[in-house]
Amino acid sequence: MRPAHIALAVLVAAAWGVNFTVIEVGLDHFPPLLFCALRFLVAALPAVFFVGPPKVAWRWVLGVGLALGMAKFGLLFIGMHEGMPAGLSSLVLQIQAVFTALFAAVFLAERPTRVRLLGMGVALAGIAVAAADEGTSGPLLGFVLVIAAAAFWGVSNVLTRKAAPPDALAFMVWVSLVPVLPLVGLSLMFEGADPDLQALARIDWAGAGTIVYVAWVTTVFGFGVWGFLLRTYDASAVAPFSLLVPVFGMSSAALVLGEGISPARWLAAALLVGGVALTSLPAARWRGARGPRAALGQRDASGPGLPRGPRLPLGPGRSLRPRRRAAAADAPGPERAAPAAPEPAGTSASRTPSTASRPSPHG
């Protein structure tokens, strides 16, 4: 990943980490499902009137809206309402990276490298340490709900990657519109109309501020940037940066809410950061050059690589990209390779060089 995109990923992780503390404050003002519905309502309105259409099939907008907005955040808010602390929730939720990599491997044919798998293992070891430190004494229902929320986050990551929206901000705004009515309906069904109306009647600046933060900072900005990164890089390369979220989540919860951070929790955070460092290293650094294809910038899971030339038609359903003629002319030394003689007309396509480029998995 480019340094600027790495910085964006870290910034989003910081915004999402602080978000858990903001959610904890917001849950003191609103029932969880109503709070979640208000989050996406404010994120969608009035922005939906100023951005263009999502420019992707509506099934992707609907799928991401339900998986991310209704399922992931609905379950997270309920889990925290059931007693999961903000810092611990920010840590447990990061198991979504494993779900993302699993779903991406199954549905997108993305195969993470061994180094990235090692990084995932180190990061998951950090989650295990935190679970052993506090998970057994915490609310079991809340813990399970946050794990389920992580699974749906992985689903939404893969759906976003599959949709590949050209305008990530517009896509996120339209996605935010999808879960509003379902969440309002669920809130009326399970939380009741009276608690909802009472919460809206006594809203204050603190409650309004939490809605603005979770709507505009973490939803519109955060997921807009996240969608752009997922469209640019493999899901298995982007997802590990979310493992930085608990570092910011635990720190903000300790400073604002007074949640304690035990030595085991610090160890868990260190393991998570170490796992992110391993998974973010370029794959080529570990594999080394692999001949002409690597020298020409073949794309891998770590980034987009160099652009490839246009294809030349060879017949129905077959094509070949033009070979680089400048490679021999740019070779160092006093002597340069003589240009290859042109092949006679009618040469069979089976004699094409073995280094002919394959279609990029990124489309």
N, C-alpha and C positions, 0 to 999 in steps of 0.2 A: 504494500500500500504506500501511496505517496505520503510524505511527512504532513502536508496540509490535511489530508484525509484522516491520518492517524490522530491529529490534533482535534479534528471535528468529532471523531469517535470518542475521544477522552472527554471532550466537553459535554457531549450528550450523556455519557456515563455519569458525570458530575451532576448534571441536571436531574437525571433519573434517581441518583442516590439521595439527594436532598428531597426529592419528591415523596419519599416514604415518611419523612418527618412531617411534611405538609399534609399528607393524607391522614396521619395520626391526629393532627390538629383539626382537620376538616371533619373527621368522624365524630368529634365532640359537638359538631353543629348540625350534622345531617345524618339520616339513616344511610347505610352503605350503598344500597342500590339507587336511591335518589341522588346521592352525592355523585355516583358514577354517571348517572343520566345527565346531571347538570354539567359535569365535566365535558362531555361530548357535545352537548347542546351549545355551550359557549364556544367550544372549539370550532363548531361548524357554522354558527351564525355570529356575525353577518358575512363571514369570509366566503361562504358558498356562493354569494351573489357577486363576488368580485374576481374569483378565479374561474378559469375556463373549465370545461368538462374534463373528466379524468383521463380521456384518451386511451382507455383500456376497456375491455369488455366488462359490462356491468356485473357479471358473475364474480369477477375478482374483487370489485368494490364491495359487493355483498358478502363474499366469503371472508375477506379480511376484516370487514366491519363486525361481523358476528364473532369471529374467532378472537380478534384482538379486543374489541370494545366491550362486547357483552360477556364473553366467556372469560377471557384472561383478566380483565380489570374487575368484572363483577365478582369473580371468585376471590381475587386478591383483596378487594375491599371487605368482603364478608369475612375472609380469614383474619384480617387485621381487626375487624370488629369483634371477632370471637376471642381475641386476646393475644394474637401473635404480635410481639413487639416490632417496632418499625425497623430497628437494626437487624434483627434476626430474619425478618421477612425479606429485607433487601439481600440477605445472604442466601437464603434457601431458594429464592426465586431464580437464582442464576443457574440452577440445574437446567434451565431452558436451553443453554448452549449444547447440552448433550442431546436433548430432544431435537434441536435444530439440525445438528450434524447427522443424527439418525434419519430424520425425515428427508434431508437433502440427499443423503446417500441412496435412499430408496426411490424417491420420486424425481430427483434432478440428476442422478448419476454422478454426484460430486463425491470424490474419494479423498478424504483428508490424508495428508502425509503422515509418516510415522512420528515425525517430530511434533506435529500438531496433535496427534493422538496422545503422545506423551504429555504435552501441555494440558490437554483435557484431563488426563488422569491426575496430574498434580493439582489442578484447580478443584477437581471433585474431591481430592483428599482434604482440601481446605474446607469444603462444605461438610464433609464427614466429621472433621474435628469440631466444627461449630455445632453440628447436630448432637454430637456426644457431650458437648459442654452444656448446652441448654435445651436441646430439642426434647429430651426425655422428660424433663420437668415442665415443659410448656404445654399449651392446649393442643391435644392430638387432632381435634377437628380442624382447627386453624392451620396446623402444619400440613394436613392432607389437602386442604383447599388451596394453599399456596403452591404445593407441588402440582396440583391439577392446573392451576393458573400458568405455571411454567410450561406445561405441556402445550397448552393452547397458544402461548407466546411462540413456541417453536413452530406450530402450525401456521401462524400468521407470518412468521419470517419466511417460510418456504413459499407460501401463497404470494407474498409480495415479490419475492425473487422470480416466481413464475410469471406474474403479471408484468414485471419490468416496466412500471409506468414512466413515461418520458418526463413528466412533471411530478416530482415526489410530493411537493407541497399541495398542489391541487388534488392529488390522489388522497393524501391524508385528510384534507378537509372534507371531501366527499365520503371517505370511510367513516369519519366522525359522525356523519349524519345518520348512518345506518343503525347504530345501537340505541339511539335515543328513545324511540317509541317502545321497543322491546323492554328496555330497562325500566321505563316509567310503568309499563304494564306489570312487570314483575314486582316493582316496588309497591304498587297499589294492592297486588295480590298477597304479598308476604309481609310487607311492613305496615300496610294500612294507610288509608287516606288521611286520617286525623294526624298521625305523627308527621306525615309529609307536609301537610298544610301548616302545622305548628312550626316546623323547622323553617319553612319559607317565610312565615310571618315574623319570626324573631331574628332574621338574618342580620348580621352586623358586619363591620369592616373586616374583622378577622375571618369570618366565614366567606365573605365575598373574595377576599384575597387568596384564600386557598383554592377557590374555584378558578380564579384567573391564572394562578400558577399551574395547576394541574391541566388546565385547558390549553393555554397558549404556549407555555414554556415547555412542558414535557410532552404534550400531545402534538400540537402543530409544529413547533420547532424540532423537538426531539425525534418524533417519528418521521417527520419530513426529511430530516437529514439521514436518519437510519434507513429509510427507504431508498434514498439516493445511493448510499453506500452499498446496500444489498443489490441494487441494479448495476453497480459498477464492479463489484468484486463478488467472489464466491461467498455463499452464506456461511460456510465453515471458516472463512477468513475474517468476516465481520463479527459474527456472534461472540467470539471470545472476549471482545472488548467490553461486553456487558458484564464480564466478571469483575470489572473495576467498580461497578455500581455499589457493592456492599462496603467498599472502603469509604466512599463518600457517605453512604447510608448510615453506617455505624458511627462515623465521626459526627455527622450532623445530629443524629439521635442522641449521642452523648452530650453534645454541647447545648442543644435546645431542650431536649426532653429529660436529660439527666440519666439516660440509660447507661449502665456500667459496661465497661469493656474488659473482660477477663483476659489473662495471659493466653488462654486457649483461643480466644477470639482473635487476638493479635496474630497468633500463629496461623489461624485459618486465613486471615487477610493476607499474610505474607505468602502462603501457598497459592492463593488466588492470583496475586500479582505475578508470582513466578510462572504460573501456568499461562497467563496472558503473554508474558515475555517470550516464552517458548513458541506459542502458537502464532505470534505476530512476526517472527523472523521469516525473511524470504526463503521459500523452499529451495531456490537455486543455490543458496549459500551452503545448504547441507548436501545437495545432490552433486554440485559441481557441474561443469559444462558437459553437455552430452552430444557434442559434435555440431554439425552445421545447423541443425534445427534449433539448438539452444543459442547459437551465435546469432541467428536471425531473429531472436526475440520471441520464441514460441510462448504462447500464453500458458500459464499454469495457475494454480489456485492462489498464488500470492499477489497477482495483479494482472493488468490488462496486457502487458508486453508491448511490442512494437506493432504498428499497423501492418496489415498484409495487403498485397496487391490484388487487383481484380482478377476474376477467373476468366479463362479462355475456354470457349465451347469446344468440346471434343466429340459431340454426338449426343443423342438423347440421354439425359440423366447423368452425363459425365462431364467433368470440367477439369482444368488444370490452370493453376496460377502461373504467370510468367516467371521464369527463373531470373535471378539477379545477375545481370551481365556485368555490373560494376565490381563484383567481388574480386575477379582476377585482375582488373585494371587497378584496383586499390591495394593489391598485395605488395608488401615491402620487398626491397631488394632490387638489384640492377636489372634483373630479367623478369618479364611478366609472361604469364601463360598466354599462349596463342589462342585466339578466339576459336571456339568449336565450330566445325563445319556444319552447315545446316543439313538437317535430315531430309532425305528425299520425300516427296509428297506421297501421301498414302501410308505413312508409317503407322503401325498399329499402336493404339493407346496403351497396350500392355508393356511397351518398351519405355514408358515414362519413368523418370528417375524415382527411386524409392523415397526421396526426400520431398516429394510433392506434398503441399500443405493439405491438412485435413480441415473440415469445417470446424470453426471455433465452437466450443460448447456454450459460449455466451451468446451466440447468435449475432 
